[in-house]
Amino acid sequence: MGPVSPPTGPLAGIRVVELGGIGPGPFAGMLLADQGADVIRVDRPAEAGAPSRHPVLHRGRRSVTLDLKDPADIEAVLAVVDTADALIEGFRPGVAERLGLGPDRCLARNPKLVYGRMTGWGQDGPLARAPGHDINYIAVAGALGALGGAGENPPVPLNLIGDMGGGGMLLALGITTALVHAGRTGTGQVVDAAMTDGTAVQLALVHGLLAVGRWEDARGVNLFDGGAPFYRTYRTSDGGHMAVGSVEPQFYAVLLRTLGLTGDPLFAGQHDRGCWPAMAQRLAGIFAGRTRAEWTALFDGTESCVTPVYGLTEAAAHPHNVARGTYLTEGGVLQPAPAPRFLGTPPGTPRPAPVIGAHTREVLAEVGLVR
């Protein structure tokens, strides 16, 4: 494979080394690559020549294959790190140090380096070296216990809260923030991004409501956890669902008018929590009487904050998402477009995920190593 064209976007000219990893680390790398950073992913030699198993998460990278257990290859990695602005690693605490790629060694060679560390539990604490996954991190952080209906088991919210929001996005924010600091001071630093910390940060609104007595520490009885009949989903006659978010009084009034409930005494007190279960039961019966398409047509343009619930491929075809280019197809793969958008420095279409090891010779040649 020949050289790839230089990336464009607000991070063009920034070089990031990504030391393998799965989930949130690569997601952070994808976010940075989407905005123009030259992200060089270090993969295992045993996988050389194979296509990426993650064609979206690994998009926009260059891939080199180096053995992190081989001292010579460690020196090659360090030579690339010497030219980098940032590094991403997602090992358990202490592993990077044992490999000879810890922050002390890397920063001693490259004082402006931003060393980004992605873990579930963080670099210290009683659970720092314990295994875990998204579901464990958000459980201990308090988010999982706040999800779901009253009396029901907490649902599994994909891996959005811990891995992606509390992990990858937090790390990407940490790295870009530290890059600003390094640019101003000439001094790099270590970013300790833990999914438990990132999950807790996302609970800021809920903790604020809890502090002022507007939230109960229980599932399915609050404004935004499905307890409110005007902020939840309802099943339709064809097995689809509608999302109702009629929180503000003007939207709630439109909801009632559209459903023929204006003046119904049961719905007179929108925030009367004692009536919420009966209100929800009544609304469930009403929504079950029509198909999702029928409800979509009825609520379209009503400013009621009522929308259909779409699946992944359906969402990509929605006229709003089509008009904004929210999704794109690259190499036959449907995927989200880069976000957020910078109108002055648009990133362009992301490059597809590379064949593993496709850029080994190219990258090593850039740092004066030939193989």
Phi, psi and omega in degrees: 000133181281176179300143177271154179293148181300138179291155177241160181132177184294341178259012178303134182097349176269131178251132181234132173259127181246116182273080177052220177092166179231159171071244190292325178299306176300328177296317176299318178298321177297316180300318180291318178296321179302330182263014170107356179292147174274095183265121181251112182266131179264112180252170181281139180302330181297341182261002184303135178090350181271150174288155178297141176279354181230079188294345177261308181302329184262013182292156173077003184267169156249145184242130172238147178250118179219144183270111183286000173257000180257119182305324180293320180288328175298318177297325178293318177300315180297325178296323177289319179300326178303332183262001188265159172266332183209160178223144176239127173223143183233031179282166171293154181307132178097340184291314180300322178296317180295330179283346184088019181236024181290167184297325181299314181292317182293319181288332176295327180274327185225084188298340180270001185293138169262115186258104184266123182248124182245116177222169176280313187259348184101174183279347178216178184105162184301332183259007189307322183258009180278148175288165178178169175224175181317310185299326179287318183294316181286338176291312182288330180284346177103354183283317185298322180292347179264358184259148174103169181281160178300130179080359180258160172292143175302135179283164177265108186276059187051217173236041186279319189286315183272297184300307190271302182288307182279349181249281186299315180293321177298318179294318179298319176296316180299318181293313182293324176297315180292330176295322176297315178299315180296323179294329181275327187249342185079008183241125176278183178196175181257132177255117179261094181259113180246137181295329175295317178297315182294325176293316179299319179300322180291346178270013185302313180299315182297317179295325177295318177294322178298321184293331183255015175078019180254011179216137174260141179279064180206154184276144168070023180231009186245177186297316188249015180245019181093356179288324180283131181294340181262009175216078182191182178252153179228142181278140179259173187295336181262012179088001175276189180217153173242140177260120181252121179229044186275067187281308183292150185302324180293324178285323177298320179296320178294320177304310181297317181297318181295326181269002180073031184248005179301129180088352178291124184298333180299329186256012183292323180256094185304321185255021174279095187297335177295335180267349186305313180301317180292322178297315180297320179297318179295315179296322179300319179295322180293311182296331179290353183271352180223164179282165177299319180297320180295316178294322179300314179295321183293321183270350183301126177078009184270352184054051180250353186061043175238124183223158174287154175264119184254153170279179186299310183285327176298317182301321181296334182267357180296138184305323180295314180293326177294315182297322181273350185068036182296327176241154176218164175242120181232123181061031180080006183250119174288133185201158177289145176284160178303144178209150358285178183259138176241104189292335179279334181223070182296140184282343183079185181286129180296144177286147181294161177300138184280159165296137185299126179083005186295339185244019184301307182296319182299311183291317180295325177296327180295335180253016174085015177250136181237133178228000000 
